[in-house]
Amino acid sequence: MAKVEIAPLRSLDDFFPGSERFSKPDTQDLAKWNNRVVSNLLYYQTNYLLVIIVIFMLVGLWNPVGMFTGGAVITSVIIGSVWAGENKAMIKSFKRDNPTLFVFLVLVVSYLLMSLFGGVMVFLLGIKLPLLLIFAHASLRLRNMKNKLENKMESAGLKKSPMSIILEALGQQEENLSKVQSFLESKLNE
């Protein structure tokens, strides 16, 4: 297994080269669009981490109390749900039988608690705004040869990065792309 390496910070000229390297994705070919997003997430992962940190800090400076309150509530709910899922038999079996519903319930409880404390919108802005910007960039940015080469090295297992570990945990590696493509195409044809 390859050692985990942090991807280099790409230059601003590479990250935002000009309008000629951006293009609207083909929404008819979801597999190709997914491949572009995954490739860009892998290639620009350090730049995306920097975007997240900067926006999170700006929102935190704008409303530090709301950001801290929202972060504390989310952290408490996640820690509580993990503890309950491991130590309470009824919750553990519910989590095993209904994992999606369990995550949804954790999110709903987080939202309700955060709305009681008032930090919901501030914290969500600090989390969702960078994710939205990253998805937009990854969707619109065309890949270059260096990007494609780096992605092939990661998919072959010659290189491993934090983003590749996250994408693997989310099931977005090469072998799963064909399954997603065939499923989506069958749904579109119906």
C-alpha positions as CSV (number, residue, x, y, z in Angstrom):
1,M,0.0,0.0,0.0
2,A,1.3,3.5,-0.9
3,K,2.2,6.0,1.8
4,V,-0.3,8.8,2.2
5,E,1.0,12.0,0.7
6,I,-0.4,15.5,0.8
7,A,-0.9,16.9,-2.7
8,P,1.0,20.0,-3.6
9,L,-0.7,23.4,-3.5
10,R,-1.4,24.2,-7.2
11,S,-0.5,27.6,-8.5
12,L,-3.2,30.3,-8.8
13,D,-2.6,30.3,-12.6
14,D,-3.4,26.5,-12.6
15,F,-6.3,26.8,-10.3
16,F,-7.9,29.7,-12.1
17,P,-6.2,29.8,-15.5
18,G,-8.9,31.8,-17.4
19,S,-12.3,31.2,-18.9
20,E,-10.9,28.9,-21.7
21,R,-10.2,26.1,-19.2
22,F,-13.7,26.2,-17.7
23,S,-16.7,24.6,-19.4
24,K,-20.2,23.7,-18.5
25,P,-20.4,19.9,-17.7
26,D,-22.4,17.6,-20.0
27,T,-25.4,16.9,-17.8
28,Q,-26.5,14.2,-20.2
29,D,-23.4,12.1,-19.4
30,L,-23.4,11.9,-15.6
31,A,-20.5,9.4,-15.5
32,K,-18.3,11.9,-17.4
33,W,-19.4,14.7,-15.1
34,N,-18.7,12.6,-12.0
35,N,-15.3,11.6,-13.3
36,R,-14.4,15.3,-13.9
37,V,-15.5,16.2,-10.3
38,V,-13.6,13.3,-8.7
39,S,-10.5,14.1,-10.8
40,N,-10.5,17.7,-9.9
41,L,-11.2,16.9,-6.2
42,L,-8.1,14.7,-6.2
43,Y,-5.9,17.1,-8.2
44,Y,-6.8,20.4,-6.4
45,Q,-7.4,18.9,-2.9
46,T,-4.9,21.2,-1.2
47,N,-6.3,24.3,-2.9
48,Y,-9.8,23.2,-1.9
49,L,-8.7,22.7,1.7
50,L,-7.3,26.3,1.7
51,V,-10.6,27.6,0.3
52,I,-12.5,25.8,3.1
53,I,-10.1,27.3,5.8
54,V,-10.3,30.8,4.5
55,I,-14.1,30.9,4.1
56,F,-14.6,29.2,7.5
57,M,-12.3,31.8,9.1
58,L,-14.0,34.7,7.4
59,V,-17.5,33.5,8.5
60,G,-16.0,32.9,12.0
61,L,-14.7,36.5,12.1
62,W,-18.0,37.8,10.9
63,N,-20.0,36.0,13.7
64,P,-17.6,34.2,16.1
65,V,-20.2,33.4,18.7
66,G,-22.6,31.8,16.2
67,M,-19.8,29.9,14.6
68,F,-18.5,28.6,17.9
69,T,-22.0,27.7,19.2
70,G,-22.9,25.9,15.9
71,G,-19.6,24.0,15.9
72,A,-20.0,23.0,19.6
73,V,-23.6,21.7,19.0
74,I,-22.6,19.7,15.9
75,T,-19.6,18.2,17.6
76,S,-21.6,17.3,20.7
77,V,-24.4,15.7,18.7
78,I,-22.0,13.7,16.6
79,I,-20.0,12.5,19.6
80,G,-23.2,11.7,21.4
81,S,-24.6,9.7,18.5
82,V,-21.3,7.8,18.1
83,W,-21.3,7.0,21.8
84,A,-24.9,5.9,21.8
85,G,-24.4,3.9,18.6
86,E,-21.6,1.9,20.2
87,N,-22.9,1.6,23.8
88,K,-26.7,1.3,23.5
89,A,-27.9,-2.0,22.0
90,M,-31.2,-0.6,20.6
91,I,-29.5,2.3,19.0
92,K,-26.7,0.1,17.7
93,S,-29.1,-2.2,16.0
94,F,-31.1,0.7,14.6
95,K,-27.9,2.3,13.2
96,R,-26.9,-1.1,11.6
97,D,-30.3,-1.7,10.1
98,N,-31.0,2.0,9.0
99,P,-27.7,3.8,8.5
100,T,-29.1,6.5,6.2
101,L,-32.0,7.2,8.6
102,F,-29.6,7.3,11.5
103,V,-27.5,10.0,9.8
104,F,-30.6,11.9,8.9
105,L,-31.8,11.9,12.5
106,V,-28.4,13.1,13.7
107,L,-28.6,16.0,11.2
108,V,-32.2,16.8,12.3
109,V,-31.3,16.8,16.0
110,S,-28.2,19.0,15.2
111,Y,-30.4,21.4,13.3
112,L,-33.0,21.6,16.1
113,L,-30.4,22.1,18.8
114,M,-28.6,24.7,16.8
115,S,-31.8,26.6,16.1
116,L,-32.4,26.7,19.8
117,F,-28.9,28.3,20.3
118,G,-29.1,30.5,17.2
119,G,-26.0,29.5,15.4
120,V,-27.5,27.4,12.7
121,M,-27.3,29.7,9.7
122,V,-23.8,31.0,10.6
123,F,-22.3,27.6,10.9
124,L,-24.1,26.2,7.9
125,L,-22.8,29.2,5.8
126,G,-19.3,28.4,7.1
127,I,-19.6,24.8,6.0
128,K,-21.9,24.8,2.9
129,L,-20.5,27.9,1.1
130,P,-17.0,26.4,0.6
131,L,-18.5,23.1,-0.3
132,L,-20.7,24.7,-2.9
133,L,-17.8,26.7,-4.3
134,I,-15.6,23.6,-4.5
135,F,-18.3,21.6,-6.3
136,A,-18.8,24.4,-8.8
137,H,-15.1,24.6,-9.5
138,A,-14.7,20.9,-9.7
139,S,-17.6,20.6,-12.1
140,L,-16.6,23.5,-14.4
141,R,-12.8,23.1,-14.4
142,L,-11.6,21.1,-17.4
143,R,-8.8,18.6,-16.7
144,N,-5.3,19.0,-18.1
145,M,-2.8,16.2,-18.8
146,K,-1.0,16.6,-15.5
147,N,-4.4,16.2,-13.7
148,K,-5.1,13.0,-15.6
149,L,-1.7,11.6,-14.9
150,E,-2.0,12.2,-11.2
151,N,-5.4,10.6,-11.1
152,K,-4.2,7.5,-12.9
153,M,-1.4,7.1,-10.4
154,E,-3.9,7.4,-7.5
155,S,-6.3,4.9,-9.1
156,A,-3.5,2.4,-9.7
157,G,-2.5,2.6,-6.1
158,L,0.9,4.1,-6.7
159,K,0.0,7.2,-4.8
160,K,-2.5,7.9,-1.9
161,S,-3.7,11.2,-0.6
162,P,-6.2,12.3,2.0
163,M,-8.8,13.1,-0.7
164,S,-8.5,9.6,-2.2
165,I,-9.1,8.0,1.2
166,I,-12.2,10.2,1.6
167,L,-13.5,9.4,-1.9
168,E,-12.8,5.7,-1.4
169,A,-14.8,5.8,1.9
170,L,-17.7,7.5,0.0
171,G,-17.5,4.9,-2.8
172,Q,-16.3,7.2,-5.5
173,Q,-13.4,5.1,-6.9
174,E,-13.0,3.9,-10.4
175,E,-14.7,0.5,-10.0
176,N,-17.8,2.1,-8.6
177,L,-18.1,4.7,-11.3
178,S,-19.3,2.2,-13.8
179,K,-22.0,1.0,-11.4
180,V,-23.2,4.6,-10.8
181,Q,-23.1,5.2,-14.6
182,S,-25.2,2.2,-15.5
183,F,-27.7,2.9,-12.6
184,L,-28.2,6.5,-13.6
185,E,-28.5,5.7,-17.3
186,S,-31.1,3.1,-16.6
187,K,-33.1,5.6,-14.5
188,L,-32.8,8.3,-17.2
189,N,-34.0,5.9,-19.9
190,E,-37.1,5.0,-17.9
